[in-house]
Amino acid sequence: MQASNSHLIYTYVEPNFTYILWQLSQVGHNAQEGILFTPPYVTNDTAYRSFIRSLAPSIMPSVLDYISTVLYPPIFNGSTPYTDQLGRAAFTLSEASFTCNTNFLNRAYDNNTFAYQFSVPPALHGQDVPYTFYNGPSPAVGNDTVAVALQQYITSFATDGRPSGPGLPVFPLLGTDNELISLDISSISEMSDPTANERCAWWQKALYF
């Protein structure tokens, strides 16, 4: 597994004479980071395990079993974040290589971060880039208002350390409640951080090496 640079990280530092007074970061990820990198042949448990092994060639059998049965069990009854084997593989890759990295950063700052999830469907890896660098109507931008809002959140944070904008919802610190901002096609609202989970805590241990 390799660390991803998919998420956006902005750091605001306020100096006080010769030392740093405080530092905050703004961290974001997309809702569906993994599917673009997941091969369509993952349609059964054998293919799923082979896929995980291709991501971590030196993985021990016991660790592979833990990933396959405990972290991401083959359960497709609606009780897991996926409904089939392909979705299972995509979700595993998403957390292992993308979204859990934002959780690591948040915890490194003791959750004193401004976190957001780009949720505009299909919310694929990289889909937020045209929104981040929005410069007028584009076929890649489904909602201009969301693009402008994202830019206002980013630029205001870079300017004064707090993401905000005229008429925009208050952007909370992630904090102990693990609340982030979700930017969707028709709304901007708070939601619980989906990366604040035991799976991400396990991935940070790097037991797959």
C-alpha positions as CSV (number, residue, x, y, z in Angstrom):
1,M,0.0,0.0,0.0
2,Q,1.3,3.4,-0.8
3,A,0.3,6.8,0.6
4,S,-1.8,8.8,-1.8
5,N,-1.7,12.5,-2.7
6,S,-5.3,12.5,-3.8
7,H,-6.5,14.5,-0.8
8,L,-5.9,18.2,-0.6
9,I,-4.0,19.4,2.4
10,Y,-3.7,23.1,3.2
11,T,-1.8,24.3,6.3
12,Y,-2.2,27.7,7.9
13,V,0.5,28.9,10.3
14,E,0.3,32.0,12.4
15,P,3.8,33.1,13.5
16,N,4.3,35.0,16.7
17,F,7.7,36.7,16.5
18,T,10.2,33.8,16.2
19,Y,8.0,30.8,17.0
20,I,4.8,29.2,15.6
21,L,1.8,30.1,17.7
22,W,-0.6,27.6,16.3
23,Q,-1.1,25.5,13.2
24,L,-4.2,24.1,11.5
25,S,-4.8,22.0,8.5
26,Q,-7.7,21.6,6.0
27,V,-8.0,18.0,4.7
28,G,-10.3,16.6,2.1
29,H,-11.1,13.3,0.3
30,N,-13.6,12.1,-2.3
31,A,-16.4,9.7,-1.4
32,Q,-15.5,7.1,-4.0
33,E,-11.7,7.1,-4.3
34,G,-11.1,3.5,-5.1
35,I,-13.3,2.3,-7.9
36,L,-11.2,3.7,-10.8
37,F,-8.3,1.6,-9.6
38,T,-10.2,-1.6,-9.0
39,P,-10.1,-4.3,-11.7
40,P,-13.5,-5.5,-12.8
41,Y,-12.5,-9.2,-12.5
42,V,-12.9,-9.0,-8.7
43,T,-16.2,-11.0,-8.6
44,N,-15.5,-13.6,-5.9
45,D,-13.5,-14.1,-2.7
46,T,-10.6,-15.7,-4.4
47,A,-10.2,-12.8,-6.8
48,Y,-10.6,-10.4,-3.9
49,R,-7.8,-12.0,-1.9
50,S,-5.6,-12.0,-5.0
51,F,-6.3,-8.3,-5.5
52,I,-5.3,-7.5,-1.9
53,R,-2.1,-9.6,-2.3
54,S,-1.2,-7.6,-5.5
55,L,-1.4,-4.4,-3.4
56,A,0.8,-5.8,-0.7
57,P,2.9,-8.7,-2.1
58,S,4.7,-9.4,1.2
59,I,1.5,-9.7,3.2
60,M,1.3,-12.6,5.7
61,P,-1.6,-15.1,5.3
62,S,-2.9,-14.3,8.8
63,V,-3.1,-10.6,7.9
64,L,-4.8,-11.3,4.6
65,D,-7.3,-13.4,6.5
66,Y,-7.9,-10.6,8.9
67,I,-8.5,-8.1,6.1
68,S,-10.8,-10.5,4.3
69,T,-12.9,-11.7,7.2
70,V,-12.8,-9.0,9.9
71,L,-12.2,-5.7,8.2
72,Y,-14.0,-6.3,5.0
73,P,-16.0,-9.5,5.3
74,P,-17.9,-10.9,2.3
75,I,-21.2,-9.7,3.6
76,F,-23.5,-8.0,1.1
77,N,-26.8,-7.7,3.0
78,G,-26.6,-3.9,3.5
79,S,-24.8,-4.0,6.8
80,T,-21.4,-3.1,5.2
81,P,-20.5,-0.1,3.0
82,Y,-20.6,-2.3,-0.1
83,T,-23.1,-4.6,-1.8
84,D,-20.9,-6.9,-4.0
85,Q,-17.4,-8.2,-4.4
86,L,-16.3,-5.3,-6.7
87,G,-17.6,-2.8,-4.3
88,R,-15.9,-4.6,-1.5
89,A,-12.5,-4.4,-3.3
90,A,-13.1,-0.8,-4.3
91,F,-13.9,0.2,-0.7
92,T,-10.9,-1.7,0.7
93,L,-8.6,0.1,-1.8
94,S,-10.3,3.4,-1.0
95,E,-9.6,3.2,2.7
96,A,-6.2,1.5,2.5
97,S,-4.7,3.9,-0.1
98,F,-6.7,7.1,0.1
99,T,-9.3,8.0,2.6
100,C,-7.7,6.6,5.7
101,N,-4.7,8.8,5.0
102,T,-6.9,11.8,5.8
103,N,-7.8,10.2,9.1
104,F,-4.1,9.8,9.9
105,L,-3.6,13.5,9.2
106,N,-6.6,14.5,11.3
107,R,-5.4,12.5,14.2
108,A,-1.8,13.9,13.8
109,Y,-3.3,17.3,14.5
110,D,-5.5,15.9,17.3
111,N,-8.5,16.6,15.1
112,N,-7.8,20.3,15.1
113,T,-8.5,20.2,11.4
114,F,-11.1,21.4,9.0
115,A,-12.1,18.2,7.0
116,Y,-14.4,17.8,4.1
117,Q,-15.7,15.1,1.8
118,F,-16.3,15.8,-1.9
119,S,-19.6,13.9,-2.4
120,V,-20.8,15.2,-5.8
121,P,-21.8,12.0,-7.7
122,P,-20.0,9.8,-8.6
123,A,-17.3,11.5,-6.4
124,L,-14.5,9.6,-8.1
125,H,-10.8,10.1,-7.5
126,G,-9.8,13.4,-9.0
127,Q,-13.3,14.5,-9.8
128,D,-12.9,17.4,-7.3
129,V,-10.0,18.9,-9.3
130,P,-12.2,20.9,-11.8
131,Y,-14.1,22.2,-8.8
132,T,-11.0,23.2,-6.9
133,F,-9.6,25.1,-9.9
134,Y,-13.0,26.3,-11.2
135,N,-12.7,29.2,-13.6
136,G,-16.1,29.3,-15.2
137,P,-18.7,26.9,-16.6
138,S,-17.2,23.5,-17.5
139,P,-18.7,20.1,-18.5
140,A,-16.7,18.6,-15.7
141,V,-18.5,20.7,-13.1
142,G,-22.0,19.7,-12.3
143,N,-22.8,22.5,-9.9
144,D,-21.1,25.8,-10.3
145,T,-22.3,26.9,-6.8
146,V,-20.5,24.0,-5.2
147,A,-17.3,24.8,-7.0
148,V,-17.4,28.4,-5.9
149,A,-18.1,27.3,-2.3
150,L,-15.2,24.9,-2.3
151,Q,-12.9,27.7,-3.6
152,Q,-14.2,30.1,-0.9
153,Y,-13.6,27.5,1.8
154,I,-10.0,26.9,0.6
155,T,-9.0,30.5,-0.1
156,S,-10.5,31.8,3.2
157,F,-8.6,29.1,5.1
158,A,-5.4,30.1,3.3
159,T,-6.0,33.7,4.2
160,D,-7.1,33.6,7.8
161,G,-7.0,30.0,9.0
162,R,-10.8,29.4,9.0
163,P,-12.8,28.2,5.9
164,S,-15.8,30.4,5.4
165,G,-17.7,32.4,2.8
166,P,-20.8,34.6,2.3
167,G,-23.9,32.6,2.9
168,L,-22.0,29.3,3.3
169,P,-22.7,26.8,6.1
170,V,-20.3,27.1,9.1
171,F,-17.3,24.9,8.6
172,P,-16.7,23.2,11.9
173,L,-13.4,21.9,13.3
174,L,-13.4,18.1,13.0
175,G,-13.0,18.0,16.8
176,T,-14.0,15.2,19.1
177,D,-17.3,14.9,17.4
178,N,-15.6,14.0,14.1
179,E,-17.8,16.3,12.1
180,L,-16.8,17.3,8.6
181,I,-18.4,19.2,5.7
182,S,-19.9,17.2,2.8
183,L,-20.1,19.0,-0.6
184,D,-22.8,17.3,-2.6
185,I,-24.4,18.1,-5.9
186,S,-27.4,19.9,-4.2
187,S,-26.3,20.7,-0.7
188,I,-23.4,21.5,1.6
189,S,-23.9,20.0,5.1
190,E,-22.2,18.5,8.1
191,M,-21.7,14.7,8.4
192,S,-19.9,12.3,10.6
193,D,-16.4,11.6,9.3
194,P,-16.6,8.1,7.6
195,T,-12.8,7.6,8.1
196,A,-13.0,7.8,11.9
197,N,-13.3,4.1,12.2
198,E,-11.4,1.1,13.5
199,R,-10.4,0.0,10.0
200,C,-8.4,3.2,9.5
201,A,-6.8,2.8,12.9
202,W,-5.7,-0.7,11.9
203,W,-4.3,0.4,8.6
204,Q,-2.1,2.9,10.3
205,K,-0.3,0.1,12.1
206,A,1.1,-1.0,8.7
207,L,0.8,-4.7,9.6
208,Y,0.5,-5.7,6.0
209,F,4.3,-5.3,5.3
